[in-house]
């Protein structure tokens, strides 16, 4: 009887070990076959490239009976959700807050033995670096506020008025405005509302050229090209003289009617005729030609003398 029990125990242990080995083989096979999509987005003019688990892989392995595969998918999903949440917090400029992607990354590290783990790690680190930079910027701003209360109050009032006027947090004047301030706000709007990422950014010969491309596209990608004509003042900062916008017909129209608080829409515009919106000191012009090529020009309003 004792021998029989021993044989049964050994058999159970052998089967358990065999099942564990089989589960590990299934997990490694699934891990090897996981597919990831490349994604990109922009925060404060910084283009960030990373990966996300493909919908095909989610659908294929979501109903897996292998516990390690299930845990792997769950930890990746939790990390990607947290990265998206952290990105939103960074863009919204509501500080301070806690970045939580680091915590989620620790769980992914236990299962994802692939090169994509390094990409996730880099994305988490970039978020942390941008957070530190922005916190330092805010600290500097607070210090400047203490040194110059009047100036600081006018800046806060400016952002408040722009938000009240447009309904979003990115509206800015452009003519005679400091380049980094205006361009960062415009890029933030394009990223959040038009779903386009900045893919090119170069300043040369007093011209800043920025190009944007749709983050995800099933056909011809939506694009924008924005050229800032700039000049310098005694403080050695760049200031904007005029701005020219071109690109995909839909993206140019969407930018014009959504960014500025104009009551115009696409149906109000006429071919080969300029439509204007004034937000002193700016005058914003919108134009469509016979070939449905649209453009925007931003310059000094003729009604001001600056």
Secondary structure, DSSP 4 states (H G I P E B T S, - for coil): -HHHHHHHHHHHHHHHHHHHHHHHHHHHHHHHH--EEEEEEEETTEEEEEEEE-HHHHHHHTT---HHHHHHHHHHHHHHHHHHHHHHHHHHT--S----HHHHHHHHTTT--STHHHHHHHHHHHHHHHHHHHHHHHHHHHHHHHH-HHHHHHHHHHHHHHHHHHSSS-----TT-BHHHHHHHHHHHHHHHS-EEEEEEEEETTEEEEEEEESS-SSSPPEEEEEEEEEE-TT--EEEEEEEEEE-HHHHHHHHHHHS--S--GGG--TT--EEEEETTEEEEEEE-TT--EEEEEEE-TT---
